Structures are given as C-alpha cells and as structure tokens.
Amino acid sequence: MNKEDKLFSITAASFIKEFCRPMHNISLTNFMHDITFGNGQISMLVNNANIFKFYYENKIPMLCTDDSGRTLETGIYLNKFLEERYQDCSVLMPLMVNVGKKYNQSFGQTSVHVVIREETCQHLYSLFFDLAENDFLHWVVNNGNYLQEFIDNYNYAAKDILLAAKATENRIVLPNSNQHHASIQPISLTLSLIHKQNKLPIHLSIQQSRCLELLMQGKSAKKIAIEMELSHRTIEHYLDKIRKILGCSSNKELIIFYYDQLHHKKHTMAST
C-alpha cells in the first residue's frame, strides 16, 4: 500500500465514522461505499482504515464483479437475496462480517445494498442494521425514501472525498468475482457436512470451516490460533461450537467421524 492509499483510507474512514454517528439511533451500525472501475480497480470508503488495509493486503475479491466492474444493475438489494442468488456473495458477505469483528466493527444482523451505475464506474452503498430480519424488512418497506435521502445527503457531504476516490492514484486493484475461488481459498470456504446421527446437512461458518480444516491437519488449538491470527480462547470457543453442532464430545471424535467427508470433498474439488 503506497502513501497516497494510506492517507486516503484514513481520511475516508474518519469522514464516514462522523457522518454515520447520528444514524445510530435508527439501528444503523455500519456503512460502506465502494466504487468499482474496470480491470479490478476499486476505491473503498469504510469507517476503519484497517479494514481497507486487510482487503488490500489479502486481495479479497469484490462481490458481483467482472473485468468491466460491478455486474449488478442499478437498484436496491437485500443481503439475504444476494447471498441466496450469488455464490460469491454467500462466501464474501459472511467473510466481511468476520473481518469487521477482527477490527471491532459491527455489521449488525442484516443489510441493504444500493447500486448506482455511472458511465465509467459503479457505486455500491451498503447499510448495515442491528435488526432482526422481520423488523429489518418492515423498516425497508416503510423507509424507501430514507435510503435515497441518506445517499443524497452522503454524496453531497462527501463530494470532495468522492472526487478524490475516483482519482487513479487512490484506487487499488483487487480480484473480481470470476477469480474468487483462487483468491479466497487461503482464507477458506464454508463447509457443508452430513451430521453423523441425523444425516442432515450442516453448514459451518467460514471461521468454523477453517478451524476444522486445520484440526483435521493434526494441528493443536494453539497452532490453529497462530495460523488464524486469533486468540487461543477464541479457537477453543470455535471448536466447542463445532463439536456441539456436529454431535461430538471431543476433537478426536470430530476427526474420527468427519475426516473421510472432509478428505472426500478436497479430493473431489482437486479433481474437477
């Protein structure tokens, strides 16, 4: 990351944090705005410069993008719709939440995303709410005008920052969704396993999946903590949750009952 990128991300983070502060009384917990251009170029405006740095250093793909930029048409999209409709969103959106937690940022329970396309770029405005799904849907239905007013007010207040965001020197290059399999693999995809007792499919989160993969490689909780850059206590919490979800009383049982499933999935992916 060059000096200009670092300074711009800090300036943008400071502005967004102050702009959104009055909105906390409507359960708005976070706000992000990214501007996509062609060939993987993007400007990210988030309220924590460390998140910008994480995306840049780990080359996290941008959702719903190709070589031309954002592929979504102008409109309003709920997070549940995006995660169910687009495979990359089902991986990248939960990952975004986990990245936020890493830097003490809350992305709430639900979110709404507004896409506005221009001739040379595409804007994605993401608003995150700490509302249960039913309450969130009720809010969206009854506050459509508020979303437009919020974006209009934001664009007006941030006009100088947005002008800078479009400058070539303030863009970074990230993989697009067509490349997301290769780019996201080091961080791990989600796992789906068949429960050993009730034979129903169990879907683990990204962090749980990575944790289980490392356990299956014979690594201790302490080594997993180091590799995932998390505390030992957090890893123990993940393992405890995984054991409960998969009906096991020990890590040894996890390996005994689920190693073959995991090994088969990896072999299948490698052969396709």
C-alpha positions as CSV (number, residue, x, y, z in Angstrom):
1,M,0.0,0.0,0.0
2,N,1.5,3.3,-1.0
3,K,1.5,6.5,1.0
4,E,-1.4,8.0,-1.0
5,D,-3.6,4.9,-0.5
6,K,-3.0,5.0,3.3
7,L,-3.7,8.7,3.6
8,F,-6.9,8.5,1.6
9,S,-8.3,5.5,3.5
10,I,-7.7,7.3,6.8
11,T,-9.4,10.4,5.6
12,A,-12.4,8.4,4.2
13,A,-12.7,6.4,7.4
14,S,-12.7,9.5,9.6
15,F,-15.4,11.1,7.4
16,I,-17.7,8.1,7.3
17,K,-17.4,7.5,11.1
18,E,-18.6,11.1,11.8
19,F,-21.3,11.1,9.1
20,C,-22.9,7.9,10.4
21,R,-22.8,8.7,14.1
22,P,-26.2,10.4,14.2
23,M,-27.8,7.5,12.5
24,H,-27.1,5.0,15.3
25,N,-30.5,5.8,16.8
26,I,-32.1,4.0,13.9
27,S,-30.0,0.9,14.5
28,L,-27.6,1.7,11.6
29,T,-24.4,0.0,12.8
30,N,-22.2,0.5,9.8
31,F,-21.8,1.9,6.3
32,M,-19.5,1.1,3.4
33,H,-19.2,2.6,0.0
34,D,-17.1,1.2,-2.8
35,I,-16.6,2.4,-6.3
36,T,-15.7,-0.2,-8.9
37,F,-14.0,0.6,-12.2
38,G,-12.7,-1.8,-14.9
39,N,-9.9,-4.3,-14.6
40,G,-10.2,-4.9,-10.8
41,Q,-9.8,-1.2,-9.9
42,I,-11.7,-0.1,-6.8
43,S,-11.9,2.7,-4.3
44,M,-13.1,1.7,-0.9
45,L,-14.6,4.0,1.7
46,V,-15.1,2.3,5.1
47,N,-15.1,3.7,8.6
48,N,-12.0,1.8,9.6
49,A,-8.7,2.1,7.7
50,N,-7.6,-1.3,8.9
51,I,-10.4,-3.0,7.0
52,F,-9.3,-1.2,3.8
53,K,-5.7,-2.4,4.6
54,F,-6.9,-6.0,5.2
55,Y,-8.7,-6.2,1.9
56,Y,-5.7,-4.8,0.0
57,E,-3.1,-7.0,1.6
58,N,-5.2,-10.2,1.4
59,K,-6.5,-9.5,-2.1
60,I,-10.1,-10.1,-1.0
61,P,-12.4,-10.2,-4.2
62,M,-15.2,-7.7,-4.7
63,L,-18.7,-9.3,-4.9
64,C,-20.6,-9.4,-8.2
65,T,-17.7,-8.1,-10.3
66,D,-16.0,-9.0,-13.6
67,D,-13.4,-7.2,-15.7
68,S,-15.8,-4.4,-16.5
69,G,-16.6,-3.7,-12.8
70,R,-19.8,-4.3,-10.9
71,T,-22.2,-6.6,-12.6
72,L,-25.3,-5.7,-10.6
73,E,-27.8,-3.4,-12.2
74,T,-28.9,-0.1,-10.5
75,G,-31.3,-1.0,-7.7
76,I,-31.7,-2.0,-4.1
77,Y,-30.6,-5.4,-2.9
78,L,-31.1,-7.1,0.5
79,N,-28.2,-9.2,1.9
80,K,-30.4,-12.3,2.0
81,F,-31.2,-12.1,-1.7
82,L,-27.6,-11.6,-2.6
83,E,-26.3,-14.5,-0.5
84,E,-29.0,-16.8,-1.9
85,R,-28.7,-15.7,-5.5
86,Y,-24.9,-15.3,-6.0
87,Q,-22.4,-17.9,-4.9
88,D,-19.6,-15.4,-4.4
89,C,-21.9,-13.3,-2.1
90,S,-22.6,-16.4,0.1
91,V,-18.9,-16.6,0.8
92,L,-17.8,-12.9,0.7
93,M,-20.5,-11.3,2.8
94,P,-20.0,-13.6,5.8
95,L,-16.3,-13.0,5.4
96,M,-16.8,-9.3,5.5
97,V,-18.7,-9.7,8.8
98,N,-15.8,-11.7,10.2
99,V,-13.2,-9.2,9.1
100,G,-15.3,-6.5,10.8
101,K,-15.2,-8.4,14.1
102,K,-11.5,-8.7,13.8
103,Y,-11.3,-4.9,14.0
104,N,-14.2,-4.4,16.5
105,Q,-16.6,-3.3,13.8
106,S,-20.2,-4.4,13.9
107,F,-22.0,-5.2,10.7
108,G,-25.3,-5.9,12.5
109,Q,-27.7,-8.7,11.6
110,T,-29.0,-7.5,8.3
111,S,-28.0,-5.2,5.5
112,V,-29.3,-3.4,2.4
113,H,-27.2,-2.6,-0.6
114,V,-27.8,0.2,-3.2
115,V,-26.2,0.0,-6.6
116,I,-25.9,3.1,-8.8
117,R,-24.2,2.8,-12.1
118,E,-22.4,5.7,-13.9
119,E,-20.8,5.6,-17.4
120,T,-17.3,5.0,-16.1
121,C,-17.9,3.3,-12.7
122,Q,-20.4,1.6,-10.4
123,H,-21.3,2.6,-6.8
124,L,-22.2,0.2,-4.1
125,Y,-23.6,1.7,-0.9
126,S,-24.0,-0.8,1.9
127,L,-26.0,0.0,5.1
128,F,-25.9,-2.5,8.0
129,F,-28.5,-2.7,10.7
130,D,-28.7,-4.3,14.1
131,L,-32.3,-5.5,13.4
132,A,-33.8,-9.0,13.3
133,E,-34.9,-10.0,9.7
134,N,-38.6,-9.3,10.2
135,D,-38.0,-5.9,11.8
136,F,-35.5,-5.1,9.1
137,L,-37.9,-6.0,6.2
138,H,-40.6,-3.8,7.9
139,W,-38.1,-0.9,8.1
140,V,-37.1,-1.3,4.4
141,V,-40.7,-1.4,3.2
142,N,-41.5,1.8,5.2
143,N,-38.3,3.8,4.7
144,G,-37.6,3.6,1.0
145,N,-37.4,7.4,0.8
146,Y,-35.0,7.5,3.7
147,L,-32.5,5.4,1.8
148,Q,-32.5,7.8,-1.1
149,E,-32.2,10.8,1.2
150,F,-29.3,9.2,3.1
151,I,-27.4,8.6,-0.1
152,D,-28.2,12.0,-1.5
153,N,-27.0,13.7,1.8
154,Y,-23.9,11.5,1.9
155,N,-23.0,12.2,-1.7
156,Y,-23.4,16.0,-1.1
157,A,-21.4,16.0,2.2
158,A,-18.7,13.7,0.7
159,K,-18.4,15.4,-2.7
160,D,-14.7,16.3,-2.2
161,I,-13.8,12.8,-0.9
162,L,-15.7,11.1,-3.7
163,L,-13.9,13.2,-6.3
164,A,-10.6,12.1,-4.7
165,A,-11.9,8.5,-4.6
166,K,-12.3,8.4,-8.4
167,A,-8.7,9.6,-8.9
168,T,-6.5,6.8,-10.3
169,E,-3.9,7.2,-7.6
170,N,-6.5,6.4,-4.9
171,R,-7.7,3.2,-6.5
172,I,-6.5,-0.2,-5.5
173,V,-6.6,-3.5,-7.6
174,L,-8.5,-6.5,-6.2
175,P,-9.6,-9.8,-7.8
176,N,-13.1,-9.9,-9.3
177,S,-15.7,-12.5,-8.6
178,N,-14.6,-14.6,-11.5
179,Q,-11.3,-15.1,-9.8
180,H,-12.7,-15.6,-6.2
181,H,-12.1,-19.3,-5.9
182,A,-8.4,-18.9,-6.2
183,S,-8.3,-15.7,-4.2
184,I,-10.3,-16.8,-1.3
185,Q,-9.0,-20.3,-0.8
186,P,-6.3,-19.4,1.7
187,I,-8.9,-17.8,3.9
188,S,-11.2,-20.9,3.4
189,L,-14.6,-21.5,2.0
190,T,-17.6,-22.7,4.0
191,L,-18.0,-26.4,4.6
192,S,-21.2,-28.5,4.4
193,L,-21.1,-31.8,6.2
194,I,-23.6,-34.6,6.8
195,H,-24.4,-35.0,10.5
196,K,-23.3,-38.4,11.7
197,Q,-26.5,-39.1,13.6
198,N,-29.5,-37.3,12.0
199,K,-27.9,-37.4,8.5
200,L,-28.9,-33.8,7.8
201,P,-26.6,-31.3,6.1
202,I,-24.8,-29.0,8.5
203,H,-23.3,-25.7,7.2
204,L,-20.4,-24.3,9.1
205,S,-19.3,-20.6,9.0
206,I,-16.1,-19.6,7.3
207,Q,-14.2,-19.4,10.5
208,Q,-15.6,-22.7,11.8
209,S,-14.7,-24.3,8.5
210,R,-11.1,-23.1,8.5
211,C,-10.7,-24.1,12.1
212,L,-12.0,-27.6,11.4
213,E,-9.8,-28.0,8.3
214,L,-6.7,-27.1,10.4
215,L,-7.7,-29.5,13.1
216,M,-8.0,-32.3,10.5
217,Q,-4.4,-31.5,9.5
218,G,-3.4,-32.5,13.0
219,K,-2.8,-29.0,14.4
220,S,-3.4,-28.2,18.0
221,A,-5.7,-25.4,19.2
222,K,-2.6,-23.2,19.9
223,K,-1.2,-23.7,16.4
224,I,-4.6,-23.1,14.9
225,A,-4.8,-19.8,16.8
226,I,-1.5,-18.7,15.4
227,E,-2.4,-19.6,11.8
228,M,-5.8,-17.9,12.0
229,E,-4.4,-14.9,14.0
230,L,-6.9,-15.3,16.7
231,S,-6.6,-15.9,20.5
232,H,-6.4,-19.4,21.9
233,R,-9.6,-18.9,23.8
234,T,-11.4,-17.9,20.5
235,I,-10.2,-21.1,18.9
236,E,-11.4,-23.2,21.8
237,H,-14.8,-21.5,21.6
238,Y,-15.0,-22.4,17.8
239,L,-14.0,-26.0,18.5
240,D,-16.6,-26.3,21.3
241,K,-19.3,-24.9,19.0
242,I,-18.2,-27.2,16.1
243,R,-18.4,-30.2,18.5
244,K,-21.9,-29.3,19.6
245,I,-23.1,-28.7,16.0
246,L,-21.7,-32.0,14.8
247,G,-22.6,-34.1,17.8
248,C,-19.2,-34.9,19.1
249,S,-17.8,-34.9,22.6
250,S,-14.1,-34.4,21.7
251,N,-11.8,-33.2,19.0
252,K,-10.8,-36.9,18.5
253,E,-14.4,-37.8,17.7
254,L,-14.5,-34.9,15.2
255,I,-11.6,-36.4,13.3
256,I,-12.9,-40.0,13.5
257,F,-16.4,-39.2,12.3
258,Y,-15.7,-36.4,9.8
259,Y,-12.2,-36.9,8.4
260,D,-13.5,-39.0,5.5
261,Q,-16.1,-36.5,4.5
262,L,-13.6,-33.6,4.5
263,H,-11.0,-35.7,2.7
264,H,-13.5,-36.7,0.0
265,K,-14.6,-33.0,-0.5
266,K,-11.0,-31.9,-1.0
267,H,-10.3,-34.8,-3.4
268,T,-13.4,-34.0,-5.4
269,M,-12.5,-30.3,-5.6
270,A,-9.0,-31.2,-6.7
271,S,-10.2,-33.5,-9.5
272,T,-12.7,-31.1,-11.0
